[in-house]
Amino acid sequence: MNAIAMAHKLDTYGRLLRQIRNDLRRQHPDWVQPNGQCPVCDCYEARLLKLLDASIPEESDGNSAAMIFS
């Protein structure tokens, strides 16, 4: 995959992750702690990363879902 396509893919995955996190926080404000942290959101994010990591073929430079979303 060329650098431009990879950059677009990274941006798209990043946006998706932010959208999911924002939607979860809006739909479940009771999950958000007074300090702004959301452990349930963190758990869902970790599960999503694990599923995506298993479905994305590894590239020779070590790209994975965890790198995409960081």
mmCIF file as Biopython writes it, N, C-alpha, C and O atoms, coordinates in Angstrom:
data_model
#
loop_
_atom_site.group_PDB
_atom_site.id
_atom_site.type_symbol
_atom_site.label_atom_id
_atom_site.label_alt_id
_atom_site.label_comp_id
_atom_site.label_asym_id
_atom_site.label_entity_id
_atom_site.label_seq_id
_atom_site.pdbx_PDB_ins_code
_atom_site.Cartn_x
_atom_site.Cartn_y
_atom_site.Cartn_z
_atom_site.occupancy
_atom_site.B_iso_or_equiv
_atom_site.auth_seq_id
_atom_site.auth_asym_id
_atom_site.pdbx_PDB_model_num
ATOM 1   N N  . MET A ? 1  ? 0.856   -1.171  0.000  1.0 0.0 1  A 1 
ATOM 2   C CA . MET A ? 1  ? 0.000   0.000   0.000  1.0 0.0 1  A 1 
ATOM 3   C C  . MET A ? 1  ? 0.903   1.236   0.000  1.0 0.0 1  A 1 
ATOM 4   O O  . MET A ? 1  ? 1.876   1.301   0.752  1.0 0.0 1  A 1 
ATOM 5   N N  . ASN A ? 2  ? 0.577   2.206   -0.842 1.0 0.0 2  A 1 
ATOM 6   C CA . ASN A ? 2  ? 1.431   3.390   -0.905 1.0 0.0 2  A 1 
ATOM 7   C C  . ASN A ? 2  ? 1.183   4.306   0.282  1.0 0.0 2  A 1 
ATOM 8   O O  . ASN A ? 2  ? 0.201   4.154   1.008  1.0 0.0 2  A 1 
ATOM 9   N N  . ALA A ? 3  ? 2.081   5.252   0.466  1.0 0.0 3  A 1 
ATOM 10  C CA . ALA A ? 3  ? 2.038   6.127   1.652  1.0 0.0 3  A 1 
ATOM 11  C C  . ALA A ? 3  ? 0.764   6.960   1.711  1.0 0.0 3  A 1 
ATOM 12  O O  . ALA A ? 3  ? 0.217   7.176   2.792  1.0 0.0 3  A 1 
ATOM 13  N N  . ILE A ? 4  ? 0.290   7.426   0.573  1.0 0.0 4  A 1 
ATOM 14  C CA . ILE A ? 4  ? -0.929  8.256   0.561  1.0 0.0 4  A 1 
ATOM 15  C C  . ILE A ? 4  ? -2.139  7.424   0.955  1.0 0.0 4  A 1 
ATOM 16  O O  . ILE A ? 4  ? -2.968  7.870   1.748  1.0 0.0 4  A 1 
ATOM 17  N N  . ALA A ? 5  ? -2.246  6.222   0.410  1.0 0.0 5  A 1 
ATOM 18  C CA . ALA A ? 5  ? -3.370  5.348   0.761  1.0 0.0 5  A 1 
ATOM 19  C C  . ALA A ? 5  ? -3.323  4.979   2.238  1.0 0.0 5  A 1 
ATOM 20  O O  . ALA A ? 5  ? -4.360  4.945   2.901  1.0 0.0 5  A 1 
ATOM 21  N N  . MET A ? 6  ? -2.119  4.700   2.763  1.0 0.0 6  A 1 
ATOM 22  C CA . MET A ? 6  ? -1.978  4.342   4.179  1.0 0.0 6  A 1 
ATOM 23  C C  . MET A ? 6  ? -2.359  5.532   5.062  1.0 0.0 6  A 1 
ATOM 24  O O  . MET A ? 6  ? -3.035  5.360   6.076  1.0 0.0 6  A 1 
ATOM 25  N N  . ALA A ? 7  ? -1.930  6.735   4.680  1.0 0.0 7  A 1 
ATOM 26  C CA . ALA A ? 7  ? -2.270  7.925   5.473  1.0 0.0 7  A 1 
ATOM 27  C C  . ALA A ? 7  ? -3.781  8.121   5.506  1.0 0.0 7  A 1 
ATOM 28  O O  . ALA A ? 7  ? -4.339  8.454   6.551  1.0 0.0 7  A 1 
ATOM 29  N N  . HIS A ? 8  ? -4.441  7.918   4.380  1.0 0.0 8  A 1 
ATOM 30  C CA . HIS A ? 8  ? -5.903  8.050   4.337  1.0 0.0 8  A 1 
ATOM 31  C C  . HIS A ? 8  ? -6.551  6.986   5.217  1.0 0.0 8  A 1 
ATOM 32  O O  . HIS A ? 8  ? -7.494  7.272   5.955  1.0 0.0 8  A 1 
ATOM 33  N N  . LYS A ? 9  ? -6.044  5.769   5.137  1.0 0.0 9  A 1 
ATOM 34  C CA . LYS A ? 9  ? -6.590  4.678   5.947  1.0 0.0 9  A 1 
ATOM 35  C C  . LYS A ? 9  ? -6.420  4.973   7.435  1.0 0.0 9  A 1 
ATOM 36  O O  . LYS A ? 9  ? -7.336  4.744   8.225  1.0 0.0 9  A 1 
ATOM 37  N N  . LEU A ? 10 ? -5.256  5.478   7.815  1.0 0.0 10 A 1 
ATOM 38  C CA . LEU A ? 10 ? -5.013  5.823   9.218  1.0 0.0 10 A 1 
ATOM 39  C C  . LEU A ? 10 ? -5.966  6.909   9.675  1.0 0.0 10 A 1 
ATOM 40  O O  . LEU A ? 10 ? -6.526  6.828   10.768 1.0 0.0 10 A 1 
ATOM 41  N N  . ASP A ? 11 ? -6.154  7.929   8.841  1.0 0.0 11 A 1 
ATOM 42  C CA . ASP A ? 11 ? -7.047  9.030   9.183  1.0 0.0 11 A 1 
ATOM 43  C C  . ASP A ? 11 ? -8.485  8.528   9.312  1.0 0.0 11 A 1 
ATOM 44  O O  . ASP A ? 11 ? -9.206  8.930   10.226 1.0 0.0 11 A 1 
ATOM 45  N N  . THR A ? 12 ? -8.898  7.660   8.407  1.0 0.0 12 A 1 
ATOM 46  C CA . THR A ? 12 ? -10.252 7.123   8.435  1.0 0.0 12 A 1 
ATOM 47  C C  . THR A ? 12 ? -10.493 6.292   9.690  1.0 0.0 12 A 1 
ATOM 48  O O  . THR A ? 12 ? -11.524 6.450   10.344 1.0 0.0 12 A 1 
ATOM 49  N N  . TYR A ? 13 ? -9.555  5.407   10.036 1.0 0.0 13 A 1 
ATOM 50  C CA . TYR A ? 13 ? -9.692  4.598   11.241 1.0 0.0 13 A 1 
ATOM 51  C C  . TYR A ? 13 ? -9.679  5.474   12.490 1.0 0.0 13 A 1 
ATOM 52  O O  . TYR A ? 13 ? -10.435 5.228   13.430 1.0 0.0 13 A 1 
ATOM 53  N N  . GLY A ? 14 ? -8.833  6.480   12.503 1.0 0.0 14 A 1 
ATOM 54  C CA . GLY A ? 14 ? -8.786  7.391   13.643 1.0 0.0 14 A 1 
ATOM 55  C C  . GLY A ? 14 ? -10.097 8.121   13.842 1.0 0.0 14 A 1 
ATOM 56  O O  . GLY A ? 14 ? -10.578 8.272   14.965 1.0 0.0 14 A 1 
ATOM 57  N N  . ARG A ? 15 ? -10.671 8.573   12.730 1.0 0.0 15 A 1 
ATOM 58  C CA . ARG A ? 15 ? -11.972 9.254   12.810 1.0 0.0 15 A 1 
ATOM 59  C C  . ARG A ? 15 ? -13.063 8.306   13.300 1.0 0.0 15 A 1 
ATOM 60  O O  . ARG A ? 15 ? -13.907 8.683   14.113 1.0 0.0 15 A 1 
ATOM 61  N N  . LEU A ? 16 ? -13.036 7.071   12.796 1.0 0.0 16 A 1 
ATOM 62  C CA . LEU A ? 16 ? -14.022 6.079   13.226 1.0 0.0 16 A 1 
ATOM 63  C C  . LEU A ? 16 ? -13.927 5.835   14.730 1.0 0.0 16 A 1 
ATOM 64  O O  . LEU A ? 16 ? -14.942 5.796   15.425 1.0 0.0 16 A 1 
ATOM 65  N N  . LEU A ? 17 ? -12.728 5.674   15.215 1.0 0.0 17 A 1 
ATOM 66  C CA . LEU A ? 17 ? -12.538 5.434   16.645 1.0 0.0 17 A 1 
ATOM 67  C C  . LEU A ? 17 ? -13.039 6.616   17.474 1.0 0.0 17 A 1 
ATOM 68  O O  . LEU A ? 17 ? -13.722 6.424   18.481 1.0 0.0 17 A 1 
ATOM 69  N N  . ARG A ? 18 ? -12.704 7.831   17.055 1.0 0.0 18 A 1 
ATOM 70  C CA . ARG A ? 18 ? -13.181 9.019   17.786 1.0 0.0 18 A 1 
ATOM 71  C C  . ARG A ? 18 ? -14.699 9.103   17.760 1.0 0.0 18 A 1 
ATOM 72  O O  . ARG A ? 18 ? -15.321 9.439   18.767 1.0 0.0 18 A 1 
ATOM 73  N N  . GLN A ? 19 ? -15.302 8.796   16.602 1.0 0.0 19 A 1 
ATOM 74  C CA . GLN A ? 19 ? -16.761 8.849   16.484 1.0 0.0 19 A 1 
ATOM 75  C C  . GLN A ? 19 ? -17.422 7.840   17.410 1.0 0.0 19 A 1 
ATOM 76  O O  . GLN A ? 19 ? -18.402 8.159   18.084 1.0 0.0 19 A 1 
ATOM 77  N N  . ILE A ? 20 ? -16.888 6.619   17.446 1.0 0.0 20 A 1 
ATOM 78  C CA . ILE A ? 20 ? -17.446 5.589   18.327 1.0 0.0 20 A 1 
ATOM 79  C C  . ILE A ? 20 ? -17.327 6.023   19.781 1.0 0.0 20 A 1 
ATOM 80  O O  . ILE A ? 20 ? -18.285 5.908   20.545 1.0 0.0 20 A 1 
ATOM 81  N N  . ARG A ? 21 ? -16.162 6.518   20.163 1.0 0.0 21 A 1 
ATOM 82  C CA . ARG A ? 21 ? -15.948 6.961   21.542 1.0 0.0 21 A 1 
ATOM 83  C C  . ARG A ? 21 ? -16.902 8.102   21.897 1.0 0.0 21 A 1 
ATOM 84  O O  . ARG A ? 21 ? -17.526 8.082   22.958 1.0 0.0 21 A 1 
ATOM 85  N N  . ASN A ? 22 ? -17.016 9.088   21.019 1.0 0.0 22 A 1 
ATOM 86  C CA . ASN A ? 22 ? -17.912 10.226  21.286 1.0 0.0 22 A 1 
ATOM 87  C C  . ASN A ? 22 ? -19.364 9.774   21.385 1.0 0.0 22 A 1 
ATOM 88  O O  . ASN A ? 22 ? -20.103 10.232  22.256 1.0 0.0 22 A 1 
ATOM 89  N N  . ASP A ? 23 ? -19.769 8.879   20.495 1.0 0.0 23 A 1 
ATOM 90  C CA . ASP A ? 23 ? -21.158 8.383   20.527 1.0 0.0 23 A 1 
ATOM 91  C C  . ASP A ? 23 ? -21.445 7.611   21.808 1.0 0.0 23 A 1 
ATOM 92  O O  . ASP A ? 23 ? -22.505 7.776   22.413 1.0 0.0 23 A 1 
ATOM 93  N N  . LEU A ? 24 ? -20.500 6.764   22.224 1.0 0.0 24 A 1 
ATOM 94  C CA . LEU A ? 24 ? -20.692 6.021   23.476 1.0 0.0 24 A 1 
ATOM 95  C C  . LEU A ? 24 ? -20.824 6.976   24.662 1.0 0.0 24 A 1 
ATOM 96  O O  . LEU A ? 24 ? -21.673 6.774   25.530 1.0 0.0 24 A 1 
ATOM 97  N N  . ARG A ? 25 ? -20.000 7.998   24.701 1.0 0.0 25 A 1 
ATOM 98  C CA . ARG A ? 25 ? -20.050 8.954   25.815 1.0 0.0 25 A 1 
ATOM 99  C C  . ARG A ? 25 ? -21.373 9.716   25.829 1.0 0.0 25 A 1 
ATOM 100 O O  . ARG A ? 25 ? -21.922 9.992   26.896 1.0 0.0 25 A 1 
ATOM 101 N N  . ARG A ? 26 ? -21.889 10.058  24.638 1.0 0.0 26 A 1 
ATOM 102 C CA . ARG A ? 26 ? -23.176 10.765  24.566 1.0 0.0 26 A 1 
ATOM 103 C C  . ARG A ? 26 ? -24.341 9.848   24.951 1.0 0.0 26 A 1 
ATOM 104 O O  . ARG A ? 26 ? -25.262 10.264  25.653 1.0 0.0 26 A 1 
ATOM 105 N N  . GLN A ? 27 ? -24.290 8.609   24.488 1.0 0.0 27 A 1 
ATOM 106 C CA . GLN A ? 27 ? -25.384 7.679   24.745 1.0 0.0 27 A 1 
ATOM 107 C C  . GLN A ? 27 ? -25.385 7.147   26.176 1.0 0.0 27 A 1 
ATOM 108 O O  . GLN A ? 27 ? -26.429 6.754   26.698 1.0 0.0 27 A 1 
ATOM 109 N N  . HIS A ? 28 ? -24.218 7.137   26.804 1.0 0.0 28 A 1 
ATOM 110 C CA . HIS A ? 28 ? -24.091 6.584   28.152 1.0 0.0 28 A 1 
ATOM 111 C C  . HIS A ? 28 ? -23.294 7.531   29.058 1.0 0.0 28 A 1 
ATOM 112 O O  . HIS A ? 28 ? -22.185 7.199   29.478 1.0 0.0 28 A 1 
ATOM 113 N N  . PRO A ? 29 ? -23.852 8.706   29.358 1.0 0.0 29 A 1 
ATOM 114 C CA . PRO A ? 29 ? -23.112 9.650   30.201 1.0 0.0 29 A 1 
ATOM 115 C C  . PRO A ? 29 ? -22.821 9.084   31.592 1.0 0.0 29 A 1 
ATOM 116 O O  . PRO A ? 29 ? -21.908 9.549   32.275 1.0 0.0 29 A 1 
ATOM 117 N N  . ASP A ? 30 ? -23.593 8.086   32.010 1.0 0.0 30 A 1 
ATOM 118 C CA . ASP A ? 30 ? -23.361 7.470   33.319 1.0 0.0 30 A 1 
ATOM 119 C C  . ASP A ? 30 ? -22.057 6.680   33.347 1.0 0.0 30 A 1 
ATOM 120 O O  . ASP A ? 30 ? -21.564 6.357   34.428 1.0 0.0 30 A 1 
ATOM 121 N N  . TRP A ? 31 ? -21.489 6.362   32.190 1.0 0.0 31 A 1 
ATOM 122 C CA . TRP A ? 31 ? -20.217 5.652   32.128 1.0 0.0 31 A 1 
ATOM 123 C C  . TRP A ? 31 ? -19.034 6.583   32.362 1.0 0.0 31 A 1 
ATOM 124 O O  . TRP A ? 31 ? -17.940 6.129   32.698 1.0 0.0 31 A 1 
ATOM 125 N N  . VAL A ? 32 ? -19.250 7.877   32.186 1.0 0.0 32 A 1 
ATOM 126 C CA . VAL A ? 32 ? -18.165 8.853   32.287 1.0 0.0 32 A 1 
ATOM 127 C C  . VAL A ? 32 ? -17.982 9.249   33.749 1.0 0.0 32 A 1 
ATOM 128 O O  . VAL A ? 32 ? -18.926 9.676   34.414 1.0 0.0 32 A 1 
ATOM 129 N N  . GLN A ? 33 ? -16.762 9.102   34.232 1.0 0.0 33 A 1 
ATOM 130 C CA . GLN A ? 33 ? -16.448 9.432   35.623 1.0 0.0 33 A 1 
ATOM 131 C C  . GLN A ? 33 ? -16.322 10.951  35.785 1.0 0.0 33 A 1 
ATOM 132 O O  . GLN A ? 33 ? -16.148 11.664  34.797 1.0 0.0 33 A 1 
ATOM 133 N N  . PRO A ? 34 ? -16.407 11.444  37.013 1.0 0.0 34 A 1 
ATOM 134 C CA . PRO A ? 34 ? -16.294 12.890  37.247 1.0 0.0 34 A 1 
ATOM 135 C C  . PRO A ? 34 ? -14.999 13.502  36.691 1.0 0.0 34 A 1 
ATOM 136 O O  . PRO A ? 34 ? -14.974 14.679  36.333 1.0 0.0 34 A 1 
ATOM 137 N N  . ASN A ? 35 ? -13.927 12.704  36.620 1.0 0.0 35 A 1 
ATOM 138 C CA . ASN A ? 35 ? -12.661 13.237  36.102 1.0 0.0 35 A 1 
ATOM 139 C C  . ASN A ? 35 ? -12.599 13.193  34.577 1.0 0.0 35 A 1 
ATOM 140 O O  . ASN A ? 35 ? -11.578 13.555  33.993 1.0 0.0 35 A 1 
ATOM 141 N N  . GLY A ? 36 ? -13.694 12.747  33.913 1.0 0.0 36 A 1 
ATOM 142 C CA . GLY A ? 36 ? -13.757 12.723  32.459 1.0 0.0 36 A 1 
ATOM 143 C C  . GLY A ? 36 ? -13.328 11.407  31.835 1.0 0.0 36 A 1 
ATOM 144 O O  . GLY A ? 36 ? -13.502 11.207  30.633 1.0 0.0 36 A 1 
ATOM 145 N N  . GLN A ? 37 ? -12.775 10.517  32.624 1.0 0.0 37 A 1 
ATOM 146 C CA . GLN A ? 37 ? -12.362 9.226   32.084 1.0 0.0 37 A 1 
ATOM 147 C C  . GLN A ? 37 ? -13.574 8.327   31.896 1.0 0.0 37 A 1 
ATOM 148 O O  . GLN A ? 37 ? -14.598 8.485   32.561 1.0 0.0 37 A 1 
ATOM 149 N N  . CYS A ? 38 ? -13.436 7.386   30.980 1.0 0.0 38 A 1 
ATOM 150 C CA . CYS A ? 38 ? -14.527 6.461   30.674 1.0 0.0 38 A 1 
ATOM 151 C C  . CYS A ? 38 ? -13.953 5.058   30.534 1.0 0.0 38 A 1 
ATOM 152 O O  . CYS A ? 38 ? -13.629 4.641   29.422 1.0 0.0 38 A 1 
ATOM 153 N N  . PRO A ? 39 ? -13.819 4.323   31.629 1.0 0.0 39 A 1 
ATOM 154 C CA . PRO A ? 39 ? -13.254 2.973   31.560 1.0 0.0 39 A 1 
ATOM 155 C C  . PRO A ? 39 ? -14.029 2.023   30.650 1.0 0.0 39 A 1 
ATOM 156 O O  . PRO A ? 39 ? -13.427 1.165   30.003 1.0 0.0 39 A 1 
ATOM 157 N N  . VAL A ? 40 ? -15.344 2.161   30.590 1.0 0.0 40 A 1 
ATOM 158 C CA . VAL A ? 40 ? -16.134 1.292   29.719 1.0 0.0 40 A 1 
ATOM 159 C C  . VAL A ? 40 ? -15.785 1.588   28.254 1.0 0.0 40 A 1 
ATOM 160 O O  . VAL A ? 40 ? -15.657 0.668   27.446 1.0 0.0 40 A 1 
ATOM 161 N N  . CYS A ? 41 ? -15.634 2.865   27.918 1.0 0.0 41 A 1 
ATOM 162 C CA . CYS A ? 41 ? -15.223 3.243   26.561 1.0 0.0 41 A 1 
ATOM 163 C C  . CYS A ? 41 ? -13.841 2.670   26.256 1.0 0.0 41 A 1 
ATOM 164 O O  . CYS A ? 41 ? -13.596 2.177   25.155 1.0 0.0 41 A 1 
ATOM 165 N N  . ASP A ? 42 ? -12.950 2.736   27.226 1.0 0.0 42 A 1 
ATOM 166 C CA . ASP A ? 42 ? -11.606 2.182   27.058 1.0 0.0 42 A 1 
ATOM 167 C C  . ASP A ? 42 ? -11.670 0.683   26.778 1.0 0.0 42 A 1 
ATOM 168 O O  . ASP A ? 42 ? -10.921 0.163   25.951 1.0 0.0 42 A 1 
ATOM 169 N N  . CYS A ? 43 ? -12.568 0.001   27.472 1.0 0.0 43 A 1 
ATOM 170 C CA . CYS A ? 43 ? -12.735 -1.438  27.286 1.0 0.0 43 A 1 
ATOM 171 C C  . CYS A ? 43 ? -13.247 -1.739  25.880 1.0 0.0 43 A 1 
ATOM 172 O O  . CYS A ? 43 ? -12.730 -2.630  25.206 1.0 0.0 43 A 1 
ATOM 173 N N  . TYR A ? 44 ? -14.264 -0.997  25.436 1.0 0.0 44 A 1 
ATOM 174 C CA . TYR A ? 44 ? -14.791 -1.192  24.089 1.0 0.0 44 A 1 
ATOM 175 C C  . TYR A ? 44 ? -13.713 -0.904  23.046 1.0 0.0 44 A 1 
ATOM 176 O O  . TYR A ? 44 ? -13.595 -1.628  22.057 1.0 0.0 44 A 1 
ATOM 177 N N  . GLU A ? 45 ? -12.932 0.144   23.263 1.0 0.0 45 A 1 
ATOM 178 C CA . GLU A ? 45 ? -11.863 0.486   22.332 1.0 0.0 45 A 1 
ATOM 179 C C  . GLU A ? 45 ? -10.831 -0.639  22.254 1.0 0.0 45 A 1 
ATOM 180 O O  . GLU A ? 45 ? -10.385 -0.997  21.164 1.0 0.0 45 A 1 
ATOM 181 N N  . ALA A ? 46 ? -10.457 -1.187  23.387 1.0 0.0 46 A 1 
ATOM 182 C CA . ALA A ? 46 ? -9.477  -2.277  23.409 1.0 0.0 46 A 1 
ATOM 183 C C  . ALA A ? 46 ? -10.018 -3.510  22.675 1.0 0.0 46 A 1 
ATOM 184 O O  . ALA A ? 46 ? -9.280  -4.181  21.954 1.0 0.0 46 A 1 
ATOM 185 N N  . ARG A ? 47 ? -11.291 -3.797  22.862 1.0 0.0 47 A 1 
ATOM 186 C CA . ARG A ? 47 ? -11.904 -4.941  22.175 1.0 0.0 47 A 1 
ATOM 187 C C  . ARG A ? 47 ? -11.934 -4.714  20.668 1.0 0.0 47 A 1 
ATOM 188 O O  . ARG A ? 47 ? -11.649 -5.628  19.895 1.0 0.0 47 A 1 
ATOM 189 N N  . LEU A ? 48 ? -12.279 -3.493  20.248 1.0 0.0 48 A 1 
ATOM 190 C CA . LEU A ? 48 ? -12.305 -3.166  18.833 1.0 0.0 48 A 1 
ATOM 191 C C  . LEU A ? 48 ? -10.907 -3.288  18.232 1.0 0.0 48 A 1 
ATOM 192 O O  . LEU A ? 48 ? -10.745 -3.852  17.150 1.0 0.0 48 A 1 
ATOM 193 N N  . LEU A ? 49 ? -9.904  -2.766  18.921 1.0 0.0 49 A 1 
ATOM 194 C CA . LEU A ? 49 ? -8.530  -2.864  18.432 1.0 0.0 49 A 1 
ATOM 195 C C  . LEU A ? 49 ? -8.100  -4.310  18.276 1.0 0.0 49 A 1 
ATOM 196 O O  . LEU A ? 49 ? -7.437  -4.663  17.300 1.0 0.0 49 A 1 
ATOM 197 N N  . LYS A ? 50 ? -8.473  -5.145  19.230 1.0 0.0 50 A 1 
ATOM 198 C CA . LYS A ? 50 ? -8.112  -6.562  19.164 1.0 0.0 50 A 1 
ATOM 199 C C  . LYS A ? 50 ? -8.759  -7.226  17.957 1.0 0.0 50 A 1 
ATOM 200 O O  . LYS A ? 50 ? -8.112  -7.996  17.248 1.0 0.0 50 A 1 
ATOM 201 N N  . LEU A ? 51 ? -10.036 -6.930  17.722 1.0 0.0 51 A 1 
ATOM 202 C CA . LEU A ? 51 ? -10.725 -7.495  16.568 1.0 0.0 51 A 1 
ATOM 203 C C  . LEU A ? 51 ? -10.133 -6.995  15.253 1.0 0.0 51 A 1 
ATOM 204 O O  . LEU A ? 51 ? -9.929  -7.771  14.320 1.0 0.0 51 A 1 
ATOM 205 N N  . LEU A ? 52 ? -9.864  -5.707  15.188 1.0 0.0 52 A 1 
ATOM 206 C CA . LEU A ? 52 ? -9.289  -5.148  13.968 1.0 0.0 52 A 1 
ATOM 207 C C  . LEU A ? 52 ? -7.877  -5.661  13.736 1.0 0.0 52 A 1 
ATOM 208 O O  . LEU A ? 52 ? -7.493  -5.942  12.601 1.0 0.0 52 A 1 
ATOM 209 N N  . ASP A ? 53 ? -7.113  -5.781  14.798 1.0 0.0 53 A 1 
ATOM 210 C CA . ASP A ? 53 ? -5.740  -6.258  14.672 1.0 0.0 53 A 1 
ATOM 211 C C  . ASP A ? 53 ? -5.724  -7.669  14.084 1.0 0.0 53 A 1 
ATOM 212 O O  . ASP A ? 53 ? -4.841  -8.012  13.299 1.0 0.0 53 A 1 
ATOM 213 N N  . ALA A ? 54 ? -6.696  -8.471  14.467 1.0 0.0 54 A 1 
ATOM 214 C CA . ALA A ? 54 ? -6.772  -9.837  13.953 1.0 0.0 54 A 1 
ATOM 215 C C  . ALA A ? 54 ? -7.208  -9.861  12.487 1.0 0.0 54 A 1 
ATOM 216 O O  . ALA A ? 54 ? -6.920  -10.820 11.771 1.0 0.0 54 A 1 
ATOM 217 N N  . SER A ? 55 ? -7.900  -8.816  12.039 1.0 0.0 55 A 1 
ATOM 218 C CA . SER A ? 55 ? -8.428  -8.814  10.685 1.0 0.0 55 A 1 
ATOM 219 C C  . SER A ? 55 ? -7.562  -8.057  9.683  1.0 0.0 55 A 1 
ATOM 220 O O  . SER A ? 55 ? -7.761  -8.179  8.475  1.0 0.0 55 A 1 
ATOM 221 N N  . ILE A ? 56 ? -6.608  -7.280  10.173 1.0 0.0 56 A 1 
ATOM 222 C CA . ILE A ? 56 ? -5.749  -6.503  9.279  1.0 0.0 56 A 1 
ATOM 223 C C  . ILE A ? 56 ? -4.467  -7.274  9.025  1.0 0.0 56 A 1 
ATOM 224 O O  . ILE A ? 56 ? -3.756  -7.612  9.971  1.0 0.0 56 A 1 
ATOM 225 N N  . PRO A ? 57 ? -4.154  -7.562  7.752  1.0 0.0 57 A 1 
ATOM 226 C CA . PRO A ? 57 ? -2.907  -8.277  7.473  1.0 0.0 57 A 1 
ATOM 227 C C  . PRO A ? 57 ? -1.711  -7.433  7.894  1.0 0.0 57 A 1 
ATOM 228 O O  . PRO A ? 57 ? -1.670  -6.225  7.657  1.0 0.0 57 A 1 
ATOM 229 N N  . GLU A ? 58 ? -0.748  -8.083  8.518  1.0 0.0 58 A 1 
ATOM 230 C CA . GLU A ? 58 ? 0.448   -7.369  8.964  1.0 0.0 58 A 1 
ATOM 231 C C  . GLU A ? 58 ? 1.252   -6.925  7.769  1.0 0.0 58 A 1 
ATOM 232 O O  . GLU A ? 58 ? 1.407   -7.669  6.801  1.0 0.0 58 A 1 
ATOM 233 N N  . GLU A ? 59 ? 1.759   -5.726  7.835  1.0 0.0 59 A 1 
ATOM 234 C CA . GLU A ? 59 ? 2.622   -5.190  6.795  1.0 0.0 59 A 1 
ATOM 235 C C  . GLU A ? 59 ? 4.061   -5.425  7.212  1.0 0.0 59 A 1 
ATOM 236 O O  . GLU A ? 59 ? 4.339   -5.663  8.387  1.0 0.0 59 A 1 
ATOM 237 N N  . SER A ? 60 ? 4.955   -5.361  6.280  1.0 0.0 60 A 1 
ATOM 238 C CA . SER A ? 60 ? 6.352   -5.624  6.579  1.0 0.0 60 A 1 
ATOM 239 C C  . SER A ? 60 ? 6.941   -4.611  7.553  1.0 0.0 60 A 1 
ATOM 240 O O  . SER A ? 60 ? 7.919   -4.915  8.235  1.0 0.0 60 A 1 
ATOM 241 N N  . ASP A ? 61 ? 6.365   -3.413  7.630  1.0 0.0 61 A 1 
ATOM 242 C CA . ASP A ? 61 ? 6.898   -2.401  8.541  1.0 0.0 61 A 1 
ATOM 243 C C  . ASP A ? 61 ? 6.243   -2.450  9.919  1.0 0.0 61 A 1 
ATOM 244 O O  . ASP A ? 61 ? 6.492   -1.573  10.746 1.0 0.0 61 A 1 
ATOM 245 N N  . GLY A ? 62 ? 5.401   -3.468  10.183 1.0 0.0 62 A 1 
ATOM 246 C CA . GLY A ? 62 ? 4.832   -3.665  11.512 1.0 0.0 62 A 1 
ATOM 247 C C  . GLY A ? 62 ? 3.554   -2.915  11.786 1.0 0.0 62 A 1 
ATOM 248 O O  . GLY A ? 62 ? 3.155   -2.820  12.947 1.0 0.0 62 A 1 
ATOM 249 N N  . ASN A ? 63 ? 2.880   -2.371  10.770 1.0 0.0 63 A 1 
ATOM 250 C CA . ASN A ? 63 ? 1.611   -1.673  11.006 1.0 0.0 63 A 1 
ATOM 251 C C  . ASN A ? 63 ? 0.586   -2.618  11.560 1.0 0.0 63 A 1 
ATOM 252 O O  . ASN A ? 63 ? 0.490   -3.762  11.118 1.0 0.0 63 A 1 
ATOM 253 N N  . SER A ? 64 ? -0.185  -2.157  12.524 1.0 0.0 64 A 1 
ATOM 254 C CA . SER A ? 64 ? -1.266  -2.948  13.093 1.0 0.0 64 A 1 
ATOM 255 C C  . SER A ? 64 ? -2.360  -2.000  13.512 1.0 0.0 64 A 1 
ATOM 256 O O  . SER A ? 64 ? -2.195  -0.782  13.442 1.0 0.0 64 A 1 
ATOM 257 N N  . ALA A ? 65 ? -3.481  -2.551  13.949 1.0 0.0 65 A 1 
ATOM 258 C CA . ALA A ? 65 ? -4.601  -1.704  14.372 1.0 0.0 65 A 1 
ATOM 259 C C  . ALA A ? 65 ? -4.202  -0.815  15.526 1.0 0.0 65 A 1 
ATOM 260 O O  . ALA A ? 65 ? -4.642  0.333   15.588 1.0 0.0 65 A 1 
ATOM 261 N N  . ALA A ? 66 ? -3.388  -1.300  16.441 1.0 0.0 66 A 1 
ATOM 262 C CA . ALA A ? 66 ? -2.976  -0.487  17.579 1.0 0.0 66 A 1 
ATOM 263 C C  . ALA A ? 66 ? -2.215  0.752   17.111 1.0 0.0 66 A 1 
ATOM 264 O O  . ALA A ? 66 ? -2.367  1.830   17.686 1.0 0.0 66 A 1 
ATOM 265 N N  . MET A ? 67 ? -1.401  0.600   16.075 1.0 0.0 67 A 1 
ATOM 266 C CA . MET A ? 67 ? -0.664  1.745   15.554 1.0 0.0 67 A 1 
ATOM 267 C C  . MET A ? 67 ? -1.608  2.674   14.807 1.0 0.0 67 A 1 
ATOM 268 O O  . MET A ? 67 ? -1.428  3.891   14.832 1.0 0.0 67 A 1 
ATOM 269 N N  . ILE A ? 68 ? -2.611  2.114   14.144 1.0 0.0 68 A 1 
ATOM 270 C CA . ILE A ? 68 ? -3.554  2.922   13.391 1.0 0.0 68 A 1 
ATOM 271 C C  . ILE A ? 68 ? -4.323  3.853   14.312 1.0 0.0 68 A 1 
ATOM 272 O O  . ILE A ? 68 ? -4.564  5.009   13.966 1.0 0.0 68 A 1 
ATOM 273 N N  . PHE A ? 69 ? -4.707  3.361   15.473 1.0 0.0 69 A 1 
ATOM 274 C CA . PHE A ? 69 ? -5.547  4.138   16.372 1.0 0.0 69 A 1 
ATOM 275 C C  . PHE A ? 69 ? -4.778  4.972   17.371 1.0 0.0 69 A 1 
ATOM 276 O O  . PHE A ? 69 ? -5.387  5.746   18.109 1.0 0.0 69 A 1 
ATOM 277 N N  . SER A ? 70 ? -3.479  4.847   17.425 1.0 0.0 70 A 1 
ATOM 278 C CA . SER A ? 70 ? -2.743  5.631   18.415 1.0 0.0 70 A 1 
ATOM 279 C C  . SER A ? 70 ? -2.423  7.004   17.916 1.0 0.0 70 A 1 
ATOM 280 O O  . SER A ? 70 ? -1.805  7.793   18.632 1.0 0.0 70 A 1 
#
